[in-house]
Amino acid sequence: MPITSNEISVEVNGQKYTLPAGFTLGDALKVSRAPYIAGTAIGILKETAEKRTGTITEYAINTPKGEFRIELKNPESPSGKLWAENFKEYEGKSAHWTSTEALAFGPFEAEIKPLRGMKSFEAFDVLFGAGGFDPLNTHLIFSRKRHTAEYGVPEDSVFATVVTGRNILFRLSREDTILNIEPVIEWEQLSEKTCTTDLSIPLENGNGIFTYFEVELSRNAPRGAEHFYALTREGTLNIDVTTSSFISDDGLKGELVSYENFDPRREGAVSVRTVGYGTGRIYISIDERPSSLVHSVVGQVTKGIELLKLAENGQKLSVESLPPQMVLLGHSFEEVEPVLSSIGVELVKDGYTGEDAVIVRQDPPTTLEILGEAKVTAYAVSRAKLIEIELYPDKAPKSVDFFRHALELKTKTVGKLPVYMIYDDTYLFKTEKEVVKYREILPENTPTEKVFAGEIGITNQAAKRMGIIGVKLGDDDIFGPTGEKFSSTNIVGRIVEPEKLSDIKEGDAIYLSEVANKETEK
């Protein structure tokens, strides 16, 4: 049925709705009941036309070992024009010769004027060269490494660079051929677009609205998937970096993740960097990129890629994960058993099984492994041994980050802390992770007059016992929670019910779960 002058047609996450004219973005959310978390950004797009952008400069070259792409350095140069006019003629050409330095396909006839003399080439340069300085014996040459050689190149020499799939060059041999070559045509949407948190924006006919994106996690990367679950625990993803090829969330930067999956990073691929600068950072590709030995692919965006393309730095987006994460830690057997049973997963109870049992450890540790095995062993302790804490990230950001990292509270809902020593009313703990070997603890939020019962302190690097965690059951105006002087103690938070410590002994372990900070700034 056609819409009237008093109506508008919009799409919300791909579903069409007819709304009264003058309806706002907030009205559309109510009508559509679209997945949305308050405060997250929503993409609005009104397409008006599309066109091909500029001169074609990128080409995809497909081989039996995979695809790589080249980008022309100067499309108007003689060699650039030669390539653009004749690239289809190079399909079917075999690798005529290979070396550690270069790879050449051909021969074929080409209108070049080969020059004599040695030339220097950079890794991944692309050029035409004539064997024996004969244009009838021209080759398409790809440089594998920086080197100097005499290839009979024309005056303009290098005309392109390999920009993606560079690893393919090292896998090609004389048995391989160029299967096909295709220009990469970029299409530009001529549109009015915005990404906003303002729900009062009036909508127009033809608006496309995107409230969330959906990610399907890969069974080939269970630990990386769990890393993504941890990052998006609140159902949101922060946009810390945006580029033309990816966006990233730095929330778990610095957290180690094992490499699991060497898939191509196609549009919508979710990957985690596993080594080097940015380890632990989650990336979402918004352009095609090849596989990487430092980016493990953990999932794929299956809905809402448009929202990711519209997002801006500093915004927060709503996200849904498939399958949903299975969170057992911090729950009772009675809470998780019916849920697991409904999806065909067997629960094996271990440890304390009384009515007040609370799960603090599970095996397998990841959601996808549990679903794959259809079985999980859950270890529990009495709820008295699960201690709630409030942390002070505003007052001691680096120390709180150290604390969360050491107890794995950045990726899990429950952390384990072994008891190191008890004397008088002082309880000292030493983390299982040897974090002090590679993380500093500079003085931060050190007390000045008094520490209060239940406050959590960490010995900073002004003292020898750096990294020791401590709590006192009484106030103290001389020493900090770890027994050190105030200047050597960083206060990172407090235990909500410090009296729970009274029954623990040396050699025990306590389990901690973080709750919202209720403390008001003084």
VENZIBEL-V385305 format. One record per run of one state. SS is the DSSP state (H for helix, E for strand, L for the rest). FROM is the first residue (numbers start at 0). TO is the last residue. If there is no record, write none. Layout:
# VENZIBEL-V385305
SS_FROM_TO / SS_FROM_TO
This chain:
# VENZIBEL-V385305
L_0_5 / E_6_11 / L_12_13 / E_14_19 / L_20_22 / E_23_23 / H_24_31 / L_32_40 / E_41_51 / L_52_56 / E_57_62 / L_63_64 / E_65_71 / L_72_76 / H_77_89 / L_90_92 / E_93_97 / L_98_100 / E_101_107 / L_108_117 / E_118_120 / L_121_123 / E_124_129 / H_130_132 / L_133_133 / H_134_136 / E_137_142 / L_143_145 / E_146_148 / L_149_151 / E_152_163 / L_164_164 / H_165_168 / L_169_175 / E_176_182 / L_183_185 / E_186_195 / L_196_200 / E_201_201 / L_202_206 / E_207_209 / L_210_210 / E_211_216 / L_217_220 / H_221_230 / L_231_234 / E_235_237 / L_238_239 / E_240_241 / L_242_244 / E_245_248 / L_249_263 / E_264_264 / L_265_267 / E_268_272 / L_273_280 / E_281_284 / L_285_287 / E_288_288 / L_289_293 / E_294_302 / L_303_303 / H_304_309 / L_310_314 / E_315_321 / L_322_331 / H_332_341 / L_342_344 / E_345_350 / L_351_355 / E_356_362 / L_363_365 / H_366_372 / L_373_373 / E_374_381 / H_382_384 / E_385_390 / L_391_395 / H_396_406 / L_407_413 / E_414_422 / L_423_424 / E_425_429 / L_430_433 / H_434_436 / L_437_449 / E_450_450 / L_451_453 / E_454_458 / L_459_467 / E_468_471 / L_472_474 / E_475_475 / L_476_477 / E_478_478 / L_479_483 / E_484_484 / H_485_487 / E_488_494 / L_495_496 / H_497_502 / L_503_507 / E_508_513 / L_514_521
